[in-house]
Amino acid sequence: MIHARELTKRYGQTTVVDRLSFEVRPGRVTGFLGPNGAGKSTTMRMMLGLSRPTAGEVLVDGRPYQRLKEPLRTIGALLDAKSFHGGRTARGHLLYLAQSNRIPESRVREVLGLTGLESVADQRAGTFSLGMGGRLGIAAALLGDPGIVLLDEPVNGLDPEGVLWIRNLMKDLAAEGRTVFVSSHLMSELALTAEHLIVIGRGRLLADTSVTEFIDANSRSFVRIRTPEPERMREALSTAGVRVLTGEDGALEAVGAQASAIGELISAHGITVHEVSTQSASLEEAFMRFTAGAVEYRGLENGALAHRRKTEDGA
Ligand SMILES: Nc1ncnc2c1ncn2[C@@H]1O[C@H](COP(=O)(O)OP(=O)(O)OP(=O)(O)O)[C@@H](O)[C@H]1O
């Protein structure tokens, strides 16, 4: 269990984490969602005692990280997939960590197996791909068999096989009763793994809710209708109490209605239609709308998202 209470971090005049209060419970994957720069990494660093809160506190199993006796046995973390000494072998890196936390050597063999690294265990970690580095980071996080696992953007840069592996691993760890806290700036990624969500924007708590509730509350679905008789269609929909909008290409959008009901309406009025299709806003769109007040976004040609943070100097 992780417990943040009024957790705050300021750098000079800038408040990066702003009075965050939430709990992360065991037995489920909790997603930590927020646009780039929202304060996720800073929050996770405070959980791990790597950064000191300006105000408030964050407790790990009831204590601040600094007061945990053998921290690796309580909380394991992957913050940066390349946070190891490149000259050491994977096994050497894990043995070093194990010794400093009184963890038996047999556990090193176990985590090498668990993360599929046995065959490369004696290679220098500096030669590892991003995916293998990620696996080594996870092996280190699991070394102390901790009840709490923190993962900061674990799928970044991974190939599809690696992404699938991490998703399943997180679900398995939660099913074993562990607390799994994973950050991402992508709603679509967390929708596949997380059961619960903590959403932040500009350091503030925006939502603490189940993934299903978040999606239901924030995604807009409508039935798109293309017809050569838009006025008759619009009138039939309005009479039936359905809200109608006009799309960019002139098609009608029946908001919150089922395609089956629209089909019956069309048939009853004998209206000619060329298209009736259900449209749902993507999770990413829902998330962008939700965090719109916290960040300014602009779309890129390749569909990726870029953002412009409203910083103090407006840069
Ligand atoms: N040491 C620091 N000094 C000053 N500002 C910092 C420092 N560390 C982080 N920040 C700022 O704090 C804000 C939040 O950063 P943080 O890395 O916590 O966000 P994030 O949600 O993890 O973003 P990302 O998804 O990009 O990793 C950013 O504006 C960042 O520039």
The ligand as an SDF file (V2000), in Angstrom:
LIG
                    3D

 31 33  0  0  0  0  0  0  0  0999 V2000
   15.1130   18.7140  -10.8390 N   0  0  0  0  0  0  0  0  0  0  0  0
   14.2120   19.4980  -11.4080 C   0  0  0  0  0  0  0  0  0  0  0  0
   14.3170   20.8420  -11.4020 N   0  0  0  0  0  0  0  0  0  0  0  0
   13.3950   21.6290  -11.9760 C   0  0  0  0  0  0  0  0  0  0  0  0
   12.2840   21.1860  -12.5970 N   0  0  0  0  0  0  0  0  0  0  0  0
   12.1130   19.8580  -12.6470 C   0  0  0  0  0  0  0  0  0  0  0  0
   13.0520   18.9400  -12.0650 C   0  0  0  0  0  0  0  0  0  0  0  0
   12.5860   17.6780  -12.2600 N   0  0  0  0  0  0  0  0  0  0  0  0
   11.4320   17.7920  -12.9630 C   0  0  0  0  0  0  0  0  0  0  0  0
   11.1440   19.1030  -13.1880 N   0  0  0  0  0  0  0  0  0  0  0  0
    9.9590   19.6130  -13.8980 C   0  0  0  0  0  0  0  0  0  0  0  0
    8.8350   19.0990  -13.2610 O   0  0  0  0  0  0  0  0  0  0  0  0
    7.7910   18.8630  -14.2010 C   0  0  0  0  0  0  0  0  0  0  0  0
    7.2620   17.4500  -14.0310 C   0  0  0  0  0  0  0  0  0  0  0  0
    8.2250   16.5340  -14.4750 O   0  0  0  0  0  0  0  0  0  0  0  0
    8.0430   14.9600  -14.3520 P   0  0  0  0  0  0  0  0  0  0  0  0
    9.2320   14.3340  -15.0130 O   0  0  0  0  0  0  0  0  0  0  0  0
    7.7450   14.5980  -12.9520 O   0  0  0  0  0  0  0  0  0  0  0  0
    6.7430   14.7380  -15.2280 O   0  0  0  0  0  0  0  0  0  0  0  0
    6.1770   13.3950  -15.8460 P   0  0  0  0  0  0  0  0  0  0  0  0
    4.7140   13.4250  -15.6540 O   0  0  0  0  0  0  0  0  0  0  0  0
    6.9200   12.2280  -15.3120 O   0  0  0  0  0  0  0  0  0  0  0  0
    6.5070   13.6050  -17.3670 O   0  0  0  0  0  0  0  0  0  0  0  0
    6.9850   12.5270  -18.4720 P   0  0  0  0  0  0  0  0  0  0  0  0
    5.7530   11.7820  -18.8880 O   0  0  0  0  0  0  0  0  0  0  0  0
    7.4870   13.4450  -19.5500 O   0  0  0  0  0  0  0  0  0  0  0  0
    8.0540   11.6820  -17.8610 O   0  0  0  0  0  0  0  0  0  0  0  0
    8.3760   19.1560  -15.5660 C   0  0  0  0  0  0  0  0  0  0  0  0
    7.9390   20.4230  -15.9680 O   0  0  0  0  0  0  0  0  0  0  0  0
    9.8530   19.1160  -15.3270 C   0  0  0  0  0  0  0  0  0  0  0  0
   10.5220   19.9730  -16.2240 O   0  0  0  0  0  0  0  0  0  0  0  0
  1  2  1  0
  2  3  1  0
  2  7  2  0
  3  4  2  0
  4  5  1  0
  5  6  2  0
  6  7  1  0
  6 10  1  0
  7  8  1  0
  8  9  2  0
  9 10  1  0
 10 11  1  0
 11 12  1  0
 11 30  1  0
 12 13  1  0
 13 14  1  0
 13 28  1  0
 14 15  1  0
 15 16  1  0
 16 17  2  0
 16 18  1  0
 16 19  1  0
 19 20  1  0
 20 21  2  0
 20 22  1  0
 20 23  1  0
 23 24  1  0
 24 25  2  0
 24 26  1  0
 24 27  1  0
 28 29  1  0
 28 30  1  0
 30 31  1  0
M  END
$$$$
